[in-house]
């Protein structure tokens, strides 16, 4: 459903527009520009809520998911990414393939085995290494906080979005990297 909106433009712009009226879809251009501005304002409000600690649970989990995707795409070490996305499988996706993947990687890659050593689970690994933005989690993490698992799940789900698209190319790289270290 659409609503009509009247716009006022300068005479000069009206003259320039006359030349392109058949080429430019004025309605779409205006609609997209308004949407961009509204999104920008919403983003600023969300940043303010984050800074002042007044995010709703839904807003926080959305940001954690986005933080996980950003971390996976821009910051994560390959081995850390594999561990985070597969060691937390039972909470994130309930995917038995992820369990098989982490078992395979742990069994066949010494570096992954060493990285996982000393951690009780994937969440311990995530929080101890402080992968989640400090704006979204207070470190050191209070493991008695009932929401802490959901925090890690949202982050892991975001990271898994990237991992799932790349895993078929990354798993052979990880396995091959251990072979190169042995040679």
C-alpha positions in Angstrom: 0.0 0.0 0.0 1.3 3.4 -0.8 0.4 6.9 0.4 0.5 10.1 -1.5 3.0 12.8 -0.4 3.4 16.3 -1.9 6.9 17.6 -2.2 8.1 21.2 -2.8 11.2 21.7 -4.9 13.0 24.8 -6.1 12.2 26.3 -9.5 15.7 25.5 -10.7 15.4 21.9 -9.7 12.0 21.7 -11.3 13.6 23.0 -14.6 16.4 20.4 -14.4 14.0 17.7 -13.6 11.8 18.4 -16.6 14.7 17.1 -18.8 14.9 13.8 -16.9 11.3 13.3 -15.9 10.8 10.2 -18.2 14.1 8.7 -16.9 14.0 9.2 -13.2 11.4 7.5 -11.1 10.7 10.4 -8.7 8.6 8.3 -6.4 11.3 5.6 -5.9 14.1 8.1 -5.6 12.2 10.1 -2.9 11.1 6.9 -1.1 14.7 5.5 -1.0 16.1 8.8 0.2 13.5 9.0 3.0 14.2 5.4 4.0 18.0 6.1 4.2 17.4 9.1 6.4 15.1 7.2 8.7 17.6 4.3 8.9 20.3 6.8 9.8 18.2 8.3 12.6 17.3 4.8 13.9 21.0 3.8 13.9 21.9 6.9 15.9 19.2 6.2 18.4 20.4 2.6 18.7 24.0 3.8 19.2 22.8 6.1 22.0 20.8 3.3 23.7 23.9 1.1 23.5 26.2 3.8 25.0 23.8 4.5 27.8 22.9 0.8 28.5 19.2 1.0 27.8 18.9 -1.5 25.0 15.9 -3.8 24.9 16.7 -7.6 24.8 15.7 -7.8 21.2 17.9 -4.8 20.3 20.8 -6.3 22.2 20.5 -9.7 20.6 20.3 -8.1 17.1 23.5 -6.1 17.8 25.2 -9.3 19.1 24.2 -11.2 16.0 25.6 -8.3 13.8 28.7 -8.2 16.0 29.2 -11.9 15.4 28.9 -11.4 11.7 31.3 -8.5 11.7 33.8 -10.4 13.9 33.7 -13.4 11.5 34.1 -11.3 8.4 36.7 -8.8 9.5 38.4 -9.8 12.7 38.3 -13.5 13.4 41.4 -15.7 13.1 40.5 -18.8 10.9 40.9 -21.2 13.8 39.0 -19.1 16.2 36.1 -18.8 13.7 36.0 -22.6 13.2 36.0 -23.2 17.0 33.3 -20.6 17.8 31.0 -21.7 15.0 31.3 -25.5 15.6 32.0 -25.9 19.3 28.7 -24.0 20.1 26.7 -26.1 17.6 24.2 -27.5 20.1 23.0 -24.1 21.1 23.2 -22.4 17.7 21.9 -24.9 15.2 21.6 -28.3 16.7 23.5 -29.5 13.7 25.2 -32.9 14.1 27.4 -32.0 11.2 28.9 -29.2 13.3 29.8 -31.7 16.0 31.4 -33.9 13.4 33.2 -30.9 12.0 34.7 -29.8 15.3 35.7 -33.4 16.1 37.4 -33.7 12.7 39.2 -30.4 13.1 40.2 -31.1 16.7 41.4 -34.6 15.8 43.3 -33.5 12.6 44.7 -30.0 13.5 47.1 -29.6 16.4 46.7 -25.9 16.5 42.9 -26.2 17.0 43.5 -28.8 19.7 45.9 -26.5 21.5 43.5 -23.5 21.2 40.6 -25.5 22.7 42.8 -26.9 25.6 41.7 -25.5 29.0 38.3 -24.3 27.9 35.2 -26.2 29.1 33.1 -25.2 26.1 32.7 -22.8 23.2 31.1 -20.1 25.3 34.0 -20.2 27.8 36.3 -19.8 24.7 34.2 -16.8 23.4 34.1 -14.9 26.7 37.7 -15.7 27.8 39.1 -14.4 24.5 36.7 -11.4 24.7 35.5 -11.7 21.1 32.2 -9.9 21.8 32.4 -6.1 21.8 32.9 -4.6 25.2 29.9 -2.3 24.5 27.7 -5.4 24.5 29.2 -7.5 27.3 30.8 -6.6 30.7 34.1 -8.4 31.1 34.9 -10.5 33.1 31.6 -12.2 32.3 29.3 -13.2 35.2 28.5 -16.8 34.4 25.6 -16.7 36.9 23.8 -14.2 34.6 20.9 -16.1 33.1 21.2 -14.2 29.8 24.8 -15.0 29.2 24.2 -18.1 27.1 21.8 -16.1 24.9 24.5 -13.5 24.5 26.9 -16.1 23.3 24.3 -17.8 21.1 23.4 -14.6 19.3 27.1 -13.8 18.7 27.7 -17.4 17.5 24.7 -17.4 15.2 26.0 -14.2 13.6 29.5 -15.6 13.1 27.9 -18.9 11.8 26.2 -16.9 9.0 29.7 -16.1 7.6 31.1 -19.6 8.5 28.3 -21.4 6.8 28.9 -19.7 3.5 32.7 -20.3 3.6 33.1 -23.6 5.5 33.4 -25.8 2.4 36.5 -23.8 1.4 37.9 -23.2 4.9 37.8 -26.7 6.4 40.2 -28.1 3.8 42.5 -25.0 4.4 42.5 -25.7 8.1 43.3 -29.4 7.6 46.0 -28.6 5.1 47.6 -26.0 7.4 48.3 -28.7 10.0 49.9 -30.9 7.3 52.2 -28.0 6.3 53.2 -27.4 9.9 54.2 -31.1 10.2 56.3 -31.0 7.0 
